[in-house]
Amino acid sequence: VEGPAPDSGRGVAASPAPAPPLEARPRQLSVSDVGLWMKDPYDLYAKRVLELAQLEALEADPGALERGNVIHKVLERFVRAYPDELPPDAEPRLLDLGRELFEEFSHRPQVMALWWPRFERIAAWVVEQERARRTGAVEILVEVKGLLELPAHAGKFRIKARADRLERHPDGRITVVDYKTGRLPDRTEVMTGLAPQLPLEAAMVEAGAFDQIGRAHVAELLFWQLRGDEAGGEERRAATVAPAELAAQALAGLSRLVAHYDRP
């Protein structure tokens, strides 16, 4: 970091500009890390190079991350339990799975008072979506791990992902669905690369990086926003351009970013 710069007789420190040696820079990142890299490289440096983590406040209530993790786990178990046809009482069964996982917060009445009513509305919306979408999807896979290697100046660079939901259609194409319990990125962020998670997962599908499905074309990129408001949730397309085009743009942009990152 450079020394203070003069400013009307008062010293002002320059902004941090870390440049760790190449061997200290990670050669593998998750697709969510790439989004952080685009928006705040210094935050990624603190997280992945310095391995710093913010400590939770004492007696802190579970926050957005924990809520999102619980809801993801509930939906994963539900789809694994009913991969084909849904039972007539699908909503009560989804709520039963929810109760099992929300049990860990039973000693915090304020959490249950806020979270559980919202989850009930999410469950009703999810079951409605499941019934509609399963008429067109021949196979539904959840929490699917993938790994893609990119050639780079300093050696192979790996991108990993854990896709929330991949739907294989009768024609072999794949719909990629990302569950969001917080704010959705807008279409501009997705198309300009500031929110690259879904486009990169699409690129990984096209490249055959998910072993469970092999190489395939992408039909749709969808967000499921699980808000728990009066509507319960919302389904939204990630972008207005074709998924294959968006995937190619994301992969080309990532390759350029890695090439820049590999400069000492």
Salt bridges, closest charged atoms under 4 A:
ASP33 OD1 - LYS47 NZ 3.43
ASP33 OD2 - ARG48 NE 2.95
GLU76 OE2 - ARG80 NE 3.07
ASP89 OD1 - ARG93 NE 2.91
ASP96 OD1 - ARG99 NH1 2.86
GLU100 OE1 - ARG77 NH1 3.95
GLU130 OE1 - ARG134 NE 2.82
GLU130 OE2 - ARG165 NH1 2.86
GLU139 OE1 - ARG168 NE 2.90
GLU143 OE1 - ARG162 NE 3.02
GLU149 OE1 - LYS156 NZ 3.35
GLU149 OE2 - ARG158 NE 2.95
ASP164 OD2 - HIS72 NE2 3.26
GLU167 OE1 - ARG133 NH2 2.79
GLU167 OE2 - ARG165 NE 2.70
ASP171 OD2 - ARG173 NE 2.78
ASP178 OD2 - LYS180 NZ 3.28
GLU189 OE2 - LYS39 NZ 3.76
GLU189 OE1 - ARG183 NH2 3.31
GLU206 OE1 - HIS217 ND1 3.18
GLU220 OE1 - ARG133 NH2 3.41
GLU220 OE2 - ARG237 NH2 3.12
ASP229 OD2 - ARG227 NE 2.62
GLU234 OE1 - ARG227 NH1 2.92
GLU235 OE1 - ARG133 NH1 3.64
ASP262 OD1 - ARG27 NH1 2.63
